[in-house]
Each structure stands twice: as structure tokens, then as C-alpha cells.
């Protein structure tokens, strides 16, 4: 009896294997198989790409009561090794005028370097042609350049290759100091309070609202640049090393006051900031709920 049942099951299996599926089903199976193989290759390429990309970055920008502050860590990866360099840069609109523009980028180091070279060259050409008369016009130029970078490197790197923060006076040599954040699709927006970009940004956002309290009635952060410099240094130092090993080393800061077209370097006590971060982290590690 058992032998008879085995033969019956075998004949049923043979019959099912001889069933011809509709062409639509066959096509769907072939597509699924092809896309699965393509997806596996994409994952492998993405993993290799992430290993070689320079992603050691945290950039922070804040609009305060009297101006803007832009800061960054100085840790980068270059050729698979850790390196250190300033990430906040400044640009002169005219050789006889102070530097009225500050900017910083996050993304692949090689892409950033190409972009900065192209940005400064294109900006200078537009200035000479009389096409730059406000920070907004520079924002539009930057958006077009970021869009081109996205078109070139986005498909190759399998991720947005560049994030950019730009700051200056609204009329370049006068007016309110403004910060713009511009993403890889080539879209920018004005920063009303603060922004964090780069690898360490998700961690920075978790504490970002606390050091920079907002005045909801006035729609601003109710701190002057002098105080923001210390607090922004605290944020970058907080994220560095212990929280995100891709962020670290010294904190570089530049700021620009309203109606004053002169970029200044932010100064703070490194020892004081480091000790403040260390003491607060130590307090958190000993917290008790008894």
C-alpha cells in the first residue's frame, strides 16, 4: 500500500512539473530573478563605495539674534586614512572688500573639492559679468552647480554626493546675515534657526534644540553670536569620538554679524568646552532612577 502511495505522489509531482505557466507569470518570474541579481550587485557596489567615501563630517549652522555662525569638525578620510583640515571656507566678492561669504560642505571628499573649485570659479565669472547682486543670486548659482554634481556623481556613488551650507549678507556688503542649506537635488532653503549636515548630523539633531532655544514669538534663536560660538563648539565636541567616531578633532568656527561684511573666526576656550562636555557625559553615565 505504501509503495503504491509513493508511486502516486511521484506521478503527481511529474505532472505538476510538466504544467506550462502563462507567459505573464513566466515573464514576472524572469524579471524577479533578474532584479534580484541586479539588487545583489547594487548592494555590493554600495558597500564598496561607502568604504572609500570621505564621510567624516559634522557641519552646524545657526542663525542667532545678531548674525550667523557656521562650524565644522576637522576630521576627514582621505585615501582610506584619517586626515585633518578646515572645512569652513570664505570667499571675497571683491579683492578690496572683506570676505562676505562663508560656506561648508558634507559628502565625498573628492566631490567636495571638485565642487568648491567649480563654485569659486563660476562665482568669480558671474561677478565679473555683473550677474551677482545679492546672496539670493549666489544661492541660485549654487543650486545649479549642485544639480550638475548630483547628475554626474549621484548614479556612480549610489547616494547624494554633496550637501552645502552657504552664508552671507543679503546684499553681500550690507543687510541681514542669512544661511542657506542646499541639497544634492539642487534645492536650497533659508535656515531660520539651525541646521546640521554630515555623518554626525542625526546625533546632533537630538540635542540641537536644547543649546539653541527658540523665541517662538520672534521666530528667532534668542542668543547672540558670541554665546552661540560656545554652544556650537559644545555640540560638535559632544558628537565627536564618543558618540560618532567619524566626527572629531578641533572645531572650526566662522561667523558674520548683520550689516558687517567681515567674516570673523570664532574663538572659544577648547579646555573649557572639553571639560564641560566631559562633565555632562559623566553625569549622564551615573544617572539613577531609584
C-alpha positions, 0 to 999 in steps of 0.5 A: 500500500505504501509503495503504491502511495509513493508511486502516486505522489511521484506521478503527481509531482511529474505532472505538476512539473510538466504544467506550462505557466502563462507567459505573464507569470513566466515573464514576472518570474524572469524579471524577479530573478533578474532584479534580484541579481541586479539588487545583489550587485547594487548592494555590493557596489554600495558597500564598496563605495561607502568604504572609500567615501570621505564621510567624516563630517559634522557641519552646524549652522545657526542663525542667532539674534545678531548674525550667523555662525557656521562650524565644522569638525576637522576630521576627514578620510582621505585615501582610506586614512584619517586626515585633518583640515578646515572645512569652513571656507570664505570667499571675497566678492571683491579683492578690496572688500572683506570676505562676505561669504562663508560656506561648508560642505558634507559628502565625498571628499573628492566631490567636495573639492571638485565642487568648491573649485567649480563654485569659486570659479563660476562665482568669480565669472558671474561677478565679473559679468555683473550677474551677482547682486545679492546672496539670493543670486549666489544661492541660485548659482549654487543650486545649479552647480549642485544639480550638475554634481548630483547628475554626474556623481549621484548614479556612480556613488549610489547616494547624494554626493554633496550637501552645502551650507552657504552664508552671507549678507543679503546684499553681500556688503550690507543687510541681514546675515542669512544661511542657506542649506542646499541639497544634492537635488539642487534645492536650497532653503533659508535656515531660520534657526539651525541646521546640521549636515554630515555623518554626525548630523542625526546625533546632533539633531537630538540635542540641537534644540536644547543649546539653541532655544527658540523665541517662538514669538520672534521666530528667532534663536534668542542668543547672540553670536558670541554665546552661540560660538560656545554652544556650537563648539559644545555640540560638535565636541559632544558628537565627536569620538564618543558618540560618532567616531567619524566626527572629531578633532578641533572645531572650526568656527566662522561667523558674520554679524548683520550689516558687517561684511567681515567674516570673523573666526570664532574663538572659544576656550577648547579646555573649557568646552572639553571639560564641560562636555566631559562633565555632562557625559559623566553625569549622564553615565551615573544617572539613577532612577531609584 
